[in-house]
Amino acid sequence: MTESTNKPNTLFWIISIVALIWNGLGVLAYLTSAFITEEMIEALPKEQQAQFLVEYPAWYTAAFALAVFCGVLGALFLLLKKKFASTLFIVSAISAIAQHIYIFMNIEVPSYIMPVMVIIVCLFLVWYAKDATKKGWLS
């Protein structure tokens, strides 16, 4: 294996760390939705309870898990300067898009800001990892 002699700039490290935090928050959201108990749901305000009472299909849950866990792994690979980050971000983006299309088509969403922002961030990370590879920052 050869190491790249191109050193990433400071912005690369900032984006990589922010990507890890962003996707880490996604993992927390997934784990919360997967393991929340009835008692925890009852303790939430009424408007927040509704989102935890929706029955999602298994493929949706799988897409959610793939999106967030591939996103975290992609951010870790970005920090390790490995070009496999691009592949992980592509899987994350495709999964997030599938998940959000289901939401847009089947569930009344109070605001589209966060779902659209998730898709934009996913697509940005795919582009950024590919661009970092072209610049020789990832090997």
C-alpha positions as CSV (number, residue, x, y, z in Angstrom):
1,M,0.0,0.0,0.0
2,T,1.3,3.4,-0.8
3,E,0.7,6.5,1.2
4,S,-0.4,9.7,-0.5
5,T,2.1,12.6,-0.3
6,N,-0.8,15.0,-0.6
7,K,-1.8,16.3,2.7
8,P,-5.5,17.3,3.2
9,N,-6.1,20.9,4.2
10,T,-7.7,22.0,7.5
11,L,-11.2,22.1,6.0
12,F,-10.9,18.4,5.2
13,W,-10.4,17.6,8.9
14,I,-13.2,19.9,9.9
15,I,-15.6,18.4,7.4
16,S,-14.6,14.8,8.4
17,I,-15.2,15.5,12.1
18,V,-18.5,17.3,11.5
19,A,-19.5,14.3,9.3
20,L,-18.7,11.9,12.1
21,I,-20.7,13.9,14.6
22,W,-23.6,14.3,12.2
23,N,-23.8,10.6,11.4
24,G,-23.2,9.7,15.1
25,L,-26.4,11.7,15.9
26,G,-28.1,9.7,13.2
27,V,-27.0,6.5,14.9
28,L,-28.4,7.8,18.2
29,A,-31.7,8.6,16.4
30,Y,-31.8,5.1,15.0
31,L,-31.0,3.4,18.3
32,T,-33.6,5.6,20.1
33,S,-36.3,4.5,17.6
34,A,-35.3,0.9,17.7
35,F,-35.1,0.5,21.5
36,I,-37.6,3.1,22.9
37,T,-40.0,1.6,25.4
38,E,-43.7,2.2,25.9
39,E,-43.0,4.0,29.1
40,M,-40.5,6.3,27.4
41,I,-43.0,7.1,24.7
42,E,-45.7,8.0,27.2
43,A,-43.3,10.4,28.9
44,L,-42.8,12.4,25.7
45,P,-45.0,15.4,24.7
46,K,-48.0,14.3,22.6
47,E,-46.7,15.7,19.3
48,Q,-43.5,13.7,19.7
49,Q,-45.3,10.5,20.7
50,A,-46.9,10.1,17.2
51,Q,-43.6,9.5,15.4
52,F,-42.7,6.6,17.7
53,L,-46.1,5.0,17.2
54,V,-45.9,4.7,13.4
55,E,-45.4,1.1,12.1
56,Y,-42.6,1.1,9.5
57,P,-41.9,-1.7,7.1
58,A,-38.8,-3.8,7.8
59,W,-37.1,-2.5,4.6
60,Y,-37.5,1.0,5.9
61,T,-35.8,0.1,9.2
62,A,-33.0,-1.6,7.3
63,A,-32.6,1.5,5.1
64,F,-32.4,3.7,8.2
65,A,-29.8,1.5,9.8
66,L,-27.7,1.3,6.6
67,A,-27.9,5.0,6.1
68,V,-26.6,5.9,9.6
69,F,-24.1,3.1,10.2
70,C,-22.6,3.4,6.7
71,G,-22.5,7.2,7.3
72,V,-20.5,6.8,10.5
73,L,-18.2,4.3,8.9
74,G,-17.8,6.5,5.9
75,A,-16.8,9.4,8.2
76,L,-14.3,7.2,10.0
77,F,-12.8,6.1,6.7
78,L,-12.6,9.7,5.7
79,L,-10.7,10.5,8.9
80,L,-8.4,7.5,8.1
81,K,-7.9,8.9,4.6
82,K,-9.2,5.8,2.9
83,K,-11.1,6.0,-0.4
84,F,-13.6,3.3,0.7
85,A,-15.3,6.3,2.4
86,S,-16.8,7.1,-1.0
87,T,-18.5,3.7,-1.3
88,L,-19.8,3.9,2.3
89,F,-21.2,7.4,1.7
90,I,-22.9,6.2,-1.5
91,V,-24.6,3.3,0.3
92,S,-25.6,5.8,3.1
93,A,-27.0,8.3,0.6
94,I,-29.0,5.6,-1.4
95,S,-30.5,4.3,1.9
96,A,-31.3,7.7,3.2
97,I,-33.0,8.7,-0.1
98,A,-35.1,5.5,-0.1
99,Q,-36.0,6.0,3.5
100,H,-37.1,9.6,3.0
101,I,-39.0,8.9,-0.2
102,Y,-41.1,6.5,1.9
103,I,-41.6,9.2,4.5
104,F,-42.6,11.8,1.9
105,M,-45.1,9.4,0.2
106,N,-46.7,7.8,3.3
107,I,-46.4,10.0,6.4
108,E,-47.6,13.5,7.0
109,V,-44.4,15.3,8.0
110,P,-44.7,18.6,10.0
111,S,-41.6,20.0,8.3
112,Y,-39.6,18.9,5.3
113,I,-36.5,20.9,6.4
114,M,-34.7,18.1,8.3
115,P,-35.4,15.3,5.8
116,V,-34.3,17.4,2.9
117,M,-31.2,18.5,4.8
118,V,-30.3,14.8,5.5
119,I,-30.4,14.1,1.8
120,I,-28.3,17.2,0.9
121,V,-25.7,16.3,3.5
122,C,-25.5,12.7,2.3
123,L,-25.0,13.8,-1.3
124,F,-22.4,16.4,-0.2
125,L,-20.4,13.7,1.6
126,V,-20.5,11.5,-1.5
127,W,-19.2,14.4,-3.6
128,Y,-16.6,15.4,-1.0
129,A,-15.2,11.9,-0.6
130,K,-14.9,11.5,-4.3
131,D,-13.3,15.0,-4.6
132,A,-10.8,14.2,-1.8
133,T,-9.9,11.0,-3.7
134,K,-9.3,13.0,-6.9
135,K,-7.0,15.4,-5.0
136,G,-5.0,12.4,-3.7
137,W,-6.0,12.9,-0.1
138,L,-7.5,9.4,0.2
139,S,-5.7,6.2,-0.7
